C-alpha cells in the first residue's frame, strides 16, 4: 500500500462505518517505514477524528531493509499477538495486515496527539529518562522468563548462532562506510573502543544472559511519545519493528546510553537500575539482584554501538538521520568507555 490507497472507502471497511478522509500528512522520520496522520469525518461514534497509518517506506533501500529484517512482519504481529500480554502503554491498534508474498503491510493506530515525540539528537531530561526506564518494567515484567516465548518464531533473537554469524558479517561489511561518514566525529578514545569491540562482537552476542523476556529492540527517544501541557499520557511507546526475545537490561542500557546526555546519564544510571529492579520485584514478583542487573546493564552498552554502526548504513539517509546516528554513535561509545564494558565480554 501507499498513501494513495488510504482512502475513505478503504477506511470504511476498517471501521465498519462510513468514513471520509479530510486530510493526510506525513509525520516523523520513517527511516524504515512511513507514518501518515489522517484526519477523518464520520457520523459513527466509534470512528476517531484522526488516526496514524503505518506503511512501507517509499525509499527502496529502506523498504528492502524492512522486508529483509522482517520489521514489517514483526510490527504487525506484535500488535496482533504480544501487545495485549504486556502492561506497557502502546497505541491502540485499529487494524493490521501483512502480506508474506510481497512484504507489504499496513497498520492503523491511535493518534497520540497532543503527546510529542522525543528527540534523539537533543536528548532528554532526567525526569523523562526516569519515566522511560520505569515504563520498561511494564514491558519486561509480565513475561520475564516466560518459556512460551520460545515458541514465537518471529521474535528477534540475538543469541541464535546463525543470527550471530550474520551480524558479524554485516558488521565487517558496513564498518568502512560508517567510519567514512562518522569517523571524524569520534574522539580518539571512542575510535579505540570501536576497534577494541569489533573482534569481540561475536562473543558478546553469543553470551547474553537469561532470563529473557519481550524486548522492544529500538527503545530510544524518537520512538517514545511524551505528554505535553496540552495533554497525553506520560509516555507511550511506538515503532515495534524490532521486538525480540532477549535480556531486558538490553533495552534499559540502549535507552540510557544515548537518551539523556552523558553528564546526566552518569549521575542517574545506577539509581535508575535500582528503581527498575524494584519495580520488577514489587509489581511482577521478579527475583532480580541489583548487582547482577548493574553488570548486565554495563555489558549491554555495546548494543547501541551495534545499532549505530549497522543501522546507519542499511537505511536511506536524511539530514536528520545523519545527526541522529552521530549522536547515537558518540554517546553509546562513551557509555561503553565509562562503564568499562569491554572487560565483561
Rosetta blueprint (number, residue, H / E / L):
1 X L
2 X L
3 X H
4 X H
5 X H
6 X L
7 X L
8 X H
9 X H
10 X H
11 X H
12 X H
13 X H
14 X H
15 X H
16 X L
17 X L
18 X L
19 X L
20 X E
21 X E
22 X E
23 X E
24 X E
25 X E
26 X E
27 X E
28 X L
29 X L
30 X L
31 X L
32 X L
33 X E
34 X E
35 X E
36 X E
37 X E
38 X E
39 X E
40 X E
41 X E
42 X L
43 X L
44 X L
45 X L
46 X L
47 X L
48 X L
49 X L
50 X E
51 X E
52 X E
53 X E
54 X E
55 X E
56 X E
57 X L
58 X L
59 X L
60 X H
61 X H
62 X H
63 X H
64 X H
65 X H
66 X H
67 X H
68 X H
69 X L
70 X L
71 X H
72 X H
73 X H
74 X H
75 X H
76 X H
77 X H
78 X H
79 X H
80 X H
81 X H
82 X H
83 X H
84 X H
85 X H
86 X L
87 X L
88 X L
89 X L
90 X E
91 X L
92 X L
93 X E
94 X E
95 X E
96 X E
97 X E
98 X E
99 X L
100 X L
101 X L
102 X L
103 X L
104 X L
105 X E
106 X E
107 X E
108 X E
109 X E
110 X E
111 X L
112 X L
113 X L
114 X L
115 X L
116 X E
117 X E
118 X L
119 X L
120 X L
121 X L
122 X L
123 X L
124 X E
125 X L
126 X H
127 X H
128 X H
129 X H
130 X H
131 X H
132 X H
133 X H
134 X H
135 X H
136 X H
137 X H
138 X H
139 X H
140 X H
141 X H
142 X H
143 X H
144 X L
145 X L
146 X L
147 X H
148 X H
149 X H
150 X H
151 X H
152 X L
153 X L
154 X L
155 X L
156 X E
157 X L
158 X L
159 X L
160 X L
161 X H
162 X H
163 X H
164 X H
165 X H
166 X H
167 X H
168 X H
169 X H
170 X H
171 X H
172 X H
173 X H
174 X H
175 X H
176 X H
177 X H
178 X H
179 X H
180 X H
181 X H
182 X H
183 X H
184 X H
185 X H
186 X L
187 X L
188 X H
189 X H
190 X H
191 X H
192 X H
193 X H
194 X H
195 X H
196 X H
197 X H
198 X H
199 X L
200 X L
201 X H
202 X H
203 X H
204 X H
205 X H
206 X H
207 X L
208 X L
209 X L
210 X L
211 X L
212 X L
213 X E
214 X E
215 X E
216 X L
217 X L
218 X L
219 X L
220 X L
221 X H
222 X H
223 X H
224 X E
225 X E
226 X E
227 X E
228 X E
229 X L
230 X L
231 X E
232 X E
233 X E
234 X E
235 X E
236 X E
237 X E
238 X L
239 X L
240 X L
241 X L
242 X L
243 X L
244 X E
245 X E
246 X E
247 X L
248 X H
249 X H
250 X H
251 X H
252 X H
253 X H
254 X H
255 X H
256 X H
257 X H
258 X H
259 X L
260 X E
261 X L
262 X H
263 X H
264 X H
265 X H
266 X H
267 X H
268 X H
269 X H
270 X H
271 X H
272 X H
273 X H
274 X H
275 X H
276 X H
277 X H
278 X H
279 X H
280 X H
281 X H
282 X H
283 X H
284 X H
285 X L
286 X L
287 X L
288 X L
289 X L
290 X H
291 X H
292 X H
293 X H
294 X H
295 X H
296 X H
297 X H
298 X H
299 X H
300 X L
301 X L
302 X H
303 X H
304 X H
305 X H
306 X H
307 X H
308 X H
309 X H
310 X H
311 X H
312 X H
313 X H
314 X H
315 X L
316 X L
317 X L
318 X L
319 X H
320 X H
321 X H
322 X H
323 X H
324 X H
325 X H
326 X H
327 X H
328 X H
329 X H
330 X H
331 X H
332 X H
333 X H
334 X H
335 X H
336 X H
337 X H
338 X H
339 X L
340 X L
341 X H
342 X H
343 X H
344 X H
345 X L
